[in-house]
């Protein structure tokens, strides 16, 4: 027997209009009422997709306020491009929300009235828990938290490939410059870095793992971290940076200090943003298909249980002048 919206209203003890607003995620209801109606609908077998049939579904693409400047951090601009392409294919209307933990995120999301939420990059666990508590489909891109659906580049393999490449060109004091230890990708890339050193029989030197000071402009932190490395009694002969933005800041700092790249200091980044190929010398890096990350994030929303909860996309080592002698 077909379960109707009237059946849901009777089972939940609310009006039909309340059920409609709850299932469409419209304003005017408390979170508790919204969750209760959705729970009742699931329990009696009502399919909310019928309520929205023939209407455009809405997706909010959330990015942390620290990544909102796409001109200086183009990674998420490319991810958003992939999201937009997939949304066009599936007939979904995407909107962008940049926010931070001090913003009224719940109220901002209600204004967007989304059917699904994609959170890209780092977010505080408290923010993601709040978003998950709204009762909407949620997926993460370039992030992970417990068993939430996610898609990530293969960060561990990328860190390993970067470090293995530096070892292959006979560098032995290889530093790792991290920009943000709260971000899971930074930690996973460090795992790959340490694994490559271990397999090569090289004892990891904790002085060669440095974190950019927080709260600084995107390139100032990595520059300070690199200057700290150069002050060591035995400075590194190579650097693996957690992303290209940090790697380019490291490159500039080395050149300002009179070092030749790659002769005195070999450098590898991660992401393969456009600036990596245009720098002088051009930057060796790990290529990430950022648009594919965005497209798969949307597919996680659409296909749901038919896809794995945790998804990893391969990365590719791109060797350029910063590790290749001219």
C-alpha positions in Angstrom: 0.0 0.0 0.0 1.3 3.4 -1.0 2.2 5.6 2.0 1.1 9.2 1.5 2.1 12.5 3.0 -1.2 12.4 4.9 -0.2 9.2 6.5 3.0 10.8 7.7 1.1 13.7 9.1 -1.3 11.5 11.1 1.6 9.2 12.4 3.6 12.3 13.5 0.6 14.2 14.9 1.3 17.3 12.8 -0.3 19.0 9.9 0.3 18.1 6.2 2.0 21.5 5.7 4.4 20.8 8.6 5.4 17.5 7.0 5.9 19.2 3.6 8.1 21.9 5.1 10.1 19.3 7.1 10.8 17.0 4.1 11.6 20.0 1.9 13.8 21.5 4.6 12.0 24.8 4.5 12.1 27.5 7.2 9.6 27.8 10.0 10.2 24.6 12.0 12.5 23.7 14.9 15.3 21.1 14.3 13.6 18.7 16.7 10.3 18.8 14.7 12.2 18.5 11.4 14.1 15.4 12.7 10.9 13.8 14.2 8.9 14.1 11.0 11.8 12.7 8.9 12.2 9.8 11.3 8.4 9.0 11.2 8.5 9.2 7.4 11.3 6.7 7.3 9.7 4.3 9.8 6.4 4.1 7.9 8.1 3.8 4.5 7.4 7.2 2.9 9.7 8.2 0.1 10.5 12.0 0.3 11.7 12.0 -3.3 8.0 11.8 -4.3 7.3 15.1 -2.7 10.1 16.8 -4.7 9.5 15.0 -8.0 9.7 17.3 -11.0 11.3 20.1 -8.8 14.9 21.2 -8.8 16.8 19.8 -5.8 19.1 22.1 -4.0 22.7 21.5 -2.8 24.8 23.7 -0.6 28.6 23.6 -1.1 30.2 24.6 2.1 33.8 25.9 2.3 35.5 27.1 5.5 36.0 30.8 5.7 39.8 30.3 5.7 39.5 28.9 2.1 37.1 31.6 0.8 39.8 33.5 -1.2 39.8 31.3 -4.3 42.4 33.5 -6.0 45.1 32.6 -3.5 43.8 29.1 -2.8 42.4 27.8 -6.2 42.0 24.2 -5.0 38.4 24.6 -3.9 37.5 26.7 -6.9 38.3 23.7 -9.1 36.4 21.4 -6.8 33.4 23.7 -7.0 33.7 23.5 -10.8 33.3 19.8 -10.7 30.4 20.1 -8.3 28.6 22.5 -10.7 29.2 20.2 -13.7 27.7 17.2 -11.8 24.8 19.3 -10.5 24.0 20.4 -14.1 23.9 16.7 -15.1 21.6 15.6 -12.3 19.4 18.7 -12.4 20.4 20.1 -9.1 20.8 23.7 -8.1 24.1 24.4 -6.3 24.8 27.3 -4.0 28.0 28.3 -2.2 28.3 29.0 1.5 31.6 30.1 3.1 31.4 30.0 6.8 33.3 29.5 10.1 32.6 28.2 13.6 31.5 31.7 14.9 28.9 32.1 12.1 25.2 31.3 12.5 25.6 28.3 10.2 22.3 26.6 11.0 20.4 29.8 10.2 22.5 30.4 7.0 21.7 26.9 5.8 18.0 27.4 6.5 18.0 30.4 4.2 19.4 28.2 1.4 16.8 25.5 2.0 19.1 22.7 0.8 18.1 19.1 0.1 21.8 18.0 0.6 25.0 19.4 1.8 28.6 19.0 0.6 31.3 20.2 3.0 34.7 20.7 1.3 38.1 20.9 3.2 38.6 21.4 6.8 35.7 22.1 9.2 35.7 21.9 13.0 34.2 18.6 14.2 31.5 20.5 16.1 30.4 22.2 12.8 30.2 18.9 11.0 28.2 17.3 13.9 25.8 20.2 13.8 25.3 19.8 10.0 24.9 16.0 10.3 22.2 16.6 12.9 20.0 18.5 10.5 18.8 15.1 9.1 19.9 15.9 5.4 22.3 13.8 3.3 25.8 15.1 4.0 29.1 14.2 2.3 32.7 15.5 2.8 35.3 16.4 0.1 39.0 16.5 1.1 38.0 15.7 4.6 36.9 12.8 6.8 35.1 12.4 10.1 34.1 9.1 11.6 31.8 7.2 9.2 30.5 10.2 7.2 30.4 9.7 3.4 33.6 11.2 1.9 35.9 11.4 -1.1 39.6 12.3 -0.7 42.7 12.2 -2.8 45.1 9.4 -1.8 47.1 11.6 0.6 49.2 8.8 2.1 50.3 7.5 -1.3 51.0 11.0 -2.4 53.2 11.7 0.6 55.0 8.5 0.0 55.5 9.2 -3.8 56.8 12.7 -3.1 59.4 11.5 -0.5 60.4 8.5 -2.5 61.1 10.7 -5.5 63.3 13.0 -3.4 65.2 9.9 -2.1 65.6 8.7 -5.6 67.4 11.9 -6.5 69.8 11.2 -3.6 68.4 13.7 -1.0 68.7 12.5 2.5 67.7 15.3 4.8 64.1 15.7 3.6 61.9 18.2 5.5 58.1 18.2 5.7 56.4 21.6 5.8 52.8 21.4 7.1 50.4 24.3 7.0 47.5 23.0 9.3 47.7 19.9 11.5 44.0 20.0 12.1 43.3 19.1 8.5 43.3 15.3 7.9 45.1 15.6 4.5 48.1 17.2 6.2 48.4 14.4 8.7 47.9 11.7 6.0 50.6 13.2 3.8 52.9 13.2 6.7 52.2 9.5 7.2 53.3 8.8 3.6 56.4 10.9 4.1 57.5 9.0 7.2 56.7 5.6 5.6 59.1 6.4 2.7 61.8 7.4 5.1 61.3 4.3 7.1 61.5 2.0 4.1 64.7 3.8 3.0 66.3 3.1 6.4 66.4 6.8 7.4 65.5 7.8 10.9 63.0 10.6 10.8 64.3 13.8 12.4 61.5 15.6 14.3 63.4 18.9 13.7 62.7 18.5 10.0 58.9 18.4 10.4 57.7 21.9 10.9 54.2 23.5 11.0 53.5 26.9 9.6 52.4 29.3 12.4 48.6 29.7 12.4 46.7 32.9 11.7 49.1 34.3 9.1 48.5 35.0 5.4 48.6 31.9 3.1 52.3 32.3 2.2 53.7 33.9 5.3 53.3 30.8 7.5 55.2 28.4 5.2 57.9 31.1 4.7 58.5 31.3 8.4 58.6 27.5 8.7 61.2 27.4 5.9 63.3 30.1 7.6 63.2 28.0 10.7 64.5 25.0 8.8 67.3 27.0 7.3 68.5 28.1 10.7 69.2 24.5 11.7 72.8 23.4 12.3 72.2 20.7 9.6 69.5 22.2 7.3 67.6 20.0 4.9 68.6 19.4 1.3 65.0 18.9 0.2 61.4 19.9 1.2 58.1 18.2 0.7 55.4 20.7 1.4 51.8 19.7 2.2 50.4 21.7 -0.7 51.5 23.8 -3.7 50.7 27.1 -2.0 53.1 26.2 0.8 55.7 24.8 -1.6 55.7 28.0 -3.7 56.3 30.0 -0.5 59.1 27.7 0.4 60.6 28.1 -3.1 60.5 31.9 -2.8 62.1 31.8 0.7 64.9 29.6 -0.5 65.7 31.8 -3.5 65.6 34.9 -1.3 68.2 33.2 0.9 70.5 32.7 -2.1 69.8 29.0 -2.5 69.5 27.4 -5.9 66.5 25.2 -6.7 67.0 22.3 -7.2 70.8 22.2 -6.9 70.8 23.3 -3.2 67.2 22.6 -2.3 64.8 20.2 -4.1 61.1 21.0 -3.5 57.9 19.0 -4.0 54.3 20.3 -3.5 50.9 18.7 -3.6 47.7 19.5 -5.7 49.2 20.7 -9.0 47.5 24.1 -9.1 48.0 26.2 -12.2 50.8 28.3 -10.5 52.9 25.2 -10.0 53.7 24.9 -13.7 54.2 28.6 -14.1 56.7 29.2 -11.2 60.5 29.6 -11.9 61.6 26.9 -11.6 58.4 25.0 -12.2 57.3 22.9 -9.3 57.3 19.2 -9.0 54.0 18.1 -7.4 51.3 15.5 -6.9 48.5 16.0 -9.3 45.0 15.8 -7.8 41.9 15.7 -10.1 40.1 18.3 -8.1 37.1 18.4 -10.5 36.7 14.7 -10.1 36.5 15.2 -6.3 33.6 17.6 -6.8 31.8 15.3 -9.2 32.1 12.3 -6.9 30.9 14.4 -4.0 27.7 15.0 -5.8 27.4 11.4 -6.8 27.7 10.4 -3.1 24.6 12.6 -2.5 22.6 11.2 -5.4 23.5 7.5 -5.3 23.7 7.2 -1.5 24.0 3.6 -0.3 24.9 2.2 -3.7 28.4 3.8 -3.3 31.1 3.1 -0.6 31.0 5.5 2.3 34.8 6.2 2.1 36.2 6.9 -1.4 39.8 7.6 -2.5 41.0 9.0 -5.8 44.5 8.3 -7.1 47.2 11.0 -7.3 50.0 11.3 -9.9 53.6 12.5 -9.4 54.4 15.3 -11.9 58.2 15.9 -12.1 59.3 19.4 -13.0 62.3 21.6 -12.6 62.3 22.0 -8.8 63.6 18.5 -8.5 65.2 18.1 -11.9 68.6 19.6 -12.7 68.6 21.9 -15.7 
